[in-house]
């Protein structure tokens, strides 16, 4: 991995650690692989239970290398430092490196798993971790799922369309905010749009609601079937549903969608003026598993 990645993470670490903590981390740089793996496990004994703070007015962060990014905002200090320790293992040959990372996965407790999945975007040989990443999507452990799904670039960069769609659907099913999925707009696809429609119909039939922001993924694929969903949303008593339909219709290149939106001039005017946007219906704390009003 580029030295820029290590430098960037180290800059954040230095800004968030006590001298004793950063000195302990630096002492690991010349460690053997086994010692680094031991340090990875033992990290909570050497680090405070604090949350990483990023103040870009005070931290001069090196640029990420092209195609690489790690979003560490709101991480625990231990999580960040564990990722940094994993990067130190790159000095090993590919076979030994992969073997040791797999060993850590096989023996990890939940917080160690969170760090491992968080590190995937900056670990070498990304194709080797596809099975582990898709396994995390199926996990019933909320923290593990969040580590691979929420603001993690790895799925958007490496998942197949089917695996990506499963991730999005699991995010919605788990009542998580989809706008925190990295690469959401780039990975939207027609299969996902129609599957979301099927999901919504199942929810509606059960008298339950769907997070309004999911409809942002339908605009490029609008057709007669999805347009009927927009009409249902526009007739809803929930204002966020109306906003979502209006935004989806406005973003679409499907002429009947514009015709439908024109039948709701107040909403059309708000969309065209920018008074409402997808940001208005992005909720970080969702609770859609309730009877629909």
C-alpha positions as CSV (number, residue, x, y, z in Angstrom):
1,X,0.0,0.0,0.0
2,X,1.2,3.5,-0.8
3,X,3.2,5.3,1.9
4,X,0.7,8.1,1.5
5,X,-1.9,5.8,3.2
6,X,0.3,5.2,6.2
7,X,1.2,8.8,6.4
8,X,-2.4,9.9,6.2
9,X,-3.5,7.5,8.9
10,X,-0.5,8.3,11.1
11,X,-1.3,12.0,10.8
12,X,-4.8,11.3,12.2
13,X,-3.4,9.0,14.9
14,X,-0.9,11.6,16.1
15,X,-3.7,14.2,16.4
16,X,-5.8,11.8,18.5
17,X,-3.3,10.0,20.8
18,X,-1.3,10.7,23.9
19,X,2.5,10.5,23.6
20,X,2.5,7.2,25.4
21,X,0.0,5.8,22.9
22,X,1.8,7.0,19.8
23,X,5.1,5.7,21.2
24,X,3.7,2.3,21.7
25,X,2.4,2.2,18.2
26,X,5.8,3.4,16.8
27,X,7.5,0.7,18.7
28,X,5.6,-1.9,16.7
29,X,7.0,-0.8,13.3
30,X,10.0,-3.1,13.6
31,X,8.1,-6.0,15.1
32,X,7.8,-9.4,13.6
33,X,4.5,-10.4,12.0
34,X,3.6,-12.4,15.1
35,X,4.3,-9.4,17.3
36,X,2.2,-7.2,15.1
37,X,-0.7,-9.6,15.2
38,X,-0.4,-9.8,19.0
39,X,-0.4,-6.0,19.1
40,X,-3.5,-5.9,17.0
41,X,-5.3,-8.0,19.6
42,X,-3.8,-6.2,22.6
43,X,-4.4,-2.7,21.3
44,X,-7.3,-1.9,23.7
45,X,-4.9,-2.3,26.6
46,X,-2.6,0.4,25.3
47,X,-5.2,2.9,23.9
48,X,-7.9,5.0,25.4
49,X,-11.6,4.5,24.6
50,X,-12.0,7.6,22.6
51,X,-13.6,8.6,19.3
52,X,-11.4,9.9,16.5
53,X,-11.8,13.6,15.8
54,X,-11.0,15.1,12.4
55,X,-10.6,18.9,12.4
56,X,-9.3,19.7,9.0
57,X,-8.5,23.2,10.1
58,X,-5.8,21.7,12.4
59,X,-4.8,18.5,10.7
60,X,-2.9,18.7,7.4
61,X,-3.8,15.4,5.8
62,X,-1.8,14.0,2.9
63,X,-3.8,13.2,-0.2
64,X,-5.2,9.7,-0.6
65,X,-3.6,7.8,-3.6
66,X,-5.9,7.5,-6.6
67,X,-8.6,4.9,-6.1
68,X,-8.0,4.6,-2.3
69,X,-9.9,6.1,0.5
70,X,-10.8,5.3,4.1
71,X,-13.5,7.2,6.0
72,X,-12.4,7.2,9.6
73,X,-14.7,9.9,11.0
74,X,-16.4,8.7,14.2
75,X,-14.2,5.6,14.5
76,X,-12.9,4.5,17.9
77,X,-9.2,5.2,18.4
78,X,-8.6,1.4,18.8
79,X,-10.3,0.7,15.4
80,X,-8.1,3.3,13.6
81,X,-4.9,2.0,15.2
82,X,-5.7,-1.6,14.5
83,X,-6.1,-0.7,10.8
84,X,-2.7,1.0,11.0
85,X,-1.1,-2.1,12.5
86,X,-2.6,-4.3,9.8
87,X,-0.9,-2.1,7.2
88,X,2.5,-2.8,8.8
89,X,2.1,-6.4,7.9
90,X,2.5,-5.6,4.2
91,X,6.2,-6.1,4.5
92,X,5.5,-9.8,4.3
93,X,5.4,-11.8,1.1
94,X,1.8,-12.1,-0.4
95,X,1.3,-15.7,0.8
96,X,2.3,-15.1,4.4
97,X,0.4,-11.8,4.5
98,X,-2.8,-13.4,3.3
99,X,-2.3,-16.3,5.7
100,X,-1.9,-14.1,8.7
101,X,-4.8,-11.8,7.8
102,X,-7.0,-15.0,7.5
103,X,-5.8,-16.2,10.9
104,X,-6.9,-12.9,12.4
105,X,-10.3,-13.2,10.8
106,X,-10.7,-16.8,12.1
107,X,-9.8,-15.9,15.6
108,X,-11.2,-12.4,15.9
109,X,-13.8,-11.2,18.4
110,X,-16.4,-8.7,17.3
111,X,-14.4,-5.5,17.6
112,X,-11.4,-7.1,15.9
113,X,-13.7,-8.1,13.1
114,X,-14.8,-4.5,12.8
115,X,-11.2,-3.4,12.4
116,X,-10.5,-6.1,9.8
117,X,-13.4,-5.2,7.6
118,X,-12.7,-1.5,8.0
119,X,-9.2,-2.1,6.7
120,X,-10.2,-3.9,3.5
121,X,-10.1,-0.8,1.3
122,X,-6.4,-0.3,2.1
123,X,-5.2,-3.8,2.3
124,X,-3.3,-5.2,-0.7
125,X,-4.7,-8.0,-2.9
126,X,-8.3,-6.8,-2.6
127,X,-9.6,-9.7,-4.6
128,X,-8.5,-12.1,-1.8
129,X,-11.0,-10.6,0.6
130,X,-14.2,-10.8,-1.4
131,X,-15.4,-13.9,0.4
132,X,-14.8,-12.4,3.7
133,X,-16.6,-9.1,2.7
134,X,-19.7,-10.9,1.3
135,X,-19.7,-13.0,4.4
136,X,-20.0,-9.9,6.5
137,X,-23.0,-8.8,4.5
138,X,-24.8,-11.9,5.7
139,X,-23.7,-11.4,9.3
140,X,-26.3,-11.0,12.0
141,X,-23.8,-9.0,14.1
142,X,-24.8,-5.4,13.6
143,X,-21.4,-3.9,14.2
144,X,-19.8,-6.3,11.7
145,X,-22.4,-5.5,9.1
146,X,-22.0,-1.8,9.7
147,X,-18.2,-2.1,9.3
148,X,-18.5,-3.5,5.7
149,X,-21.6,-1.5,4.7
150,X,-21.5,2.0,6.2
151,X,-19.0,4.4,4.5
152,X,-16.8,1.5,3.5
153,X,-15.5,1.9,-0.1
154,X,-14.6,-1.8,-0.6
155,X,-18.1,-3.1,-1.7
156,X,-18.6,-0.4,-4.3
157,X,-15.2,-1.0,-5.7
158,X,-15.1,-4.8,-5.7
159,X,-18.6,-6.4,-5.3
160,X,-20.4,-7.9,-8.3
161,X,-23.8,-6.4,-9.1
162,X,-25.6,-9.2,-7.4
163,X,-23.4,-8.9,-4.2
164,X,-23.9,-5.1,-4.3
165,X,-27.6,-5.4,-4.6
166,X,-27.7,-7.8,-1.7
167,X,-25.8,-5.3,0.4
168,X,-28.2,-2.5,-0.4
169,X,-31.3,-4.6,0.3
170,X,-29.8,-5.9,3.6
171,X,-29.0,-2.3,4.6
172,X,-32.7,-1.3,3.9
173,X,-34.0,-4.5,5.7
174,X,-31.8,-3.7,8.7
175,X,-33.2,-0.2,8.8
176,X,-29.9,1.4,8.1
177,X,-29.4,4.7,6.1
178,X,-28.5,3.9,2.5
179,X,-27.1,7.3,1.8
180,X,-24.1,6.2,4.0
181,X,-23.3,3.4,1.5
182,X,-20.1,4.5,-0.3
183,X,-20.6,4.7,-4.1
184,X,-24.4,4.4,-3.9
185,X,-25.2,6.5,-7.0
186,X,-22.4,4.9,-9.1
187,X,-23.6,1.4,-8.4
188,X,-27.3,1.9,-9.0
189,X,-28.8,-0.5,-11.5
190,X,-32.1,-1.6,-13.1
191,X,-32.2,-4.9,-11.3
192,X,-31.9,-3.2,-8.0
193,X,-34.6,-0.6,-8.8
194,X,-37.1,-3.3,-9.7
195,X,-36.2,-5.3,-6.7
196,X,-36.8,-2.3,-4.5
197,X,-40.2,-1.9,-6.0
198,X,-41.0,-5.6,-5.1
199,X,-39.7,-5.0,-1.6
200,X,-41.9,-1.9,-1.2
201,X,-45.0,-3.8,-2.3
202,X,-44.4,-6.5,0.2
203,X,-44.0,-3.9,3.0
204,X,-47.1,-2.0,1.9
205,X,-49.1,-5.2,1.8
206,X,-48.1,-5.9,5.4
207,X,-49.1,-2.4,6.4
208,X,-45.5,-1.3,6.9
209,X,-43.5,1.6,5.5
210,X,-40.3,1.9,3.4
211,X,-37.6,4.5,4.0
212,X,-38.4,7.2,1.5
213,X,-34.8,7.7,0.4
214,X,-34.7,4.3,-1.3
215,X,-36.6,5.7,-4.2
216,X,-33.5,7.8,-5.2
217,X,-32.2,4.6,-6.8
218,X,-35.1,4.3,-9.3
219,X,-34.9,7.6,-11.3
220,X,-32.6,6.3,-14.1
221,X,-34.7,3.2,-14.6
222,X,-38.2,4.7,-14.4
223,X,-40.8,2.8,-16.3
224,X,-44.6,2.2,-16.2
225,X,-44.2,-0.1,-13.2
226,X,-42.1,2.3,-11.1
227,X,-44.2,5.2,-12.2
228,X,-47.2,3.5,-10.5
229,X,-45.1,3.4,-7.3
230,X,-44.5,7.1,-7.7
231,X,-48.3,7.7,-7.9
232,X,-48.8,5.7,-4.7
233,X,-46.1,7.8,-2.9
234,X,-47.6,11.0,-4.1
235,X,-51.0,10.0,-2.7
236,X,-49.4,9.1,0.7
237,X,-50.1,11.1,3.8
238,X,-46.4,11.0,4.7
239,X,-44.8,14.2,3.3
240,X,-41.4,12.5,2.9
241,X,-43.0,9.9,0.6
242,X,-44.3,12.7,-1.5
243,X,-40.9,14.4,-1.6
244,X,-39.2,11.2,-2.6
245,X,-41.6,10.6,-5.5
246,X,-41.3,14.2,-6.7
247,X,-37.5,14.1,-6.6
248,X,-37.4,10.7,-8.4
249,X,-39.7,11.9,-11.1
250,X,-37.8,15.1,-11.5
251,X,-34.5,13.3,-11.8
252,X,-35.9,10.8,-14.4
253,X,-35.6,11.2,-18.1
254,X,-38.9,9.2,-18.5
255,X,-41.4,11.7,-20.0
256,X,-44.5,10.2,-18.2
257,X,-42.7,10.9,-14.9
258,X,-42.5,14.6,-15.7
259,X,-46.2,14.5,-16.6
260,X,-47.1,12.9,-13.3
261,X,-45.0,15.5,-11.4
262,X,-46.7,18.3,-13.2
263,X,-50.0,17.2,-11.7
264,X,-48.6,18.2,-8.3
265,X,-47.5,21.8,-9.0
266,X,-46.6,22.7,-5.4
267,X,-44.2,19.8,-5.2
268,X,-42.8,20.4,-8.6
269,X,-42.1,24.0,-7.7
270,X,-40.3,23.0,-4.5
271,X,-38.1,20.5,-6.4
272,X,-37.3,22.9,-9.2
273,X,-36.4,25.7,-6.7
274,X,-34.2,23.4,-4.6
275,X,-36.5,23.8,-1.6
276,X,-36.5,20.0,-1.2
277,X,-33.8,17.6,-2.0
278,X,-32.7,14.1,-1.1
279,X,-30.9,15.6,1.8
280,X,-34.3,16.5,3.3
281,X,-35.1,12.8,3.6
282,X,-31.8,11.4,4.7
283,X,-32.2,10.1,8.2
284,X,-29.3,8.5,10.1
285,X,-31.6,7.0,12.6
286,X,-34.4,5.2,10.9
287,X,-37.5,3.5,12.2
288,X,-39.5,2.3,9.2
289,X,-40.6,-1.0,10.8
290,X,-43.9,0.5,12.1
291,X,-47.4,0.5,10.6
292,X,-47.7,2.9,7.7
293,X,-49.8,6.0,8.6
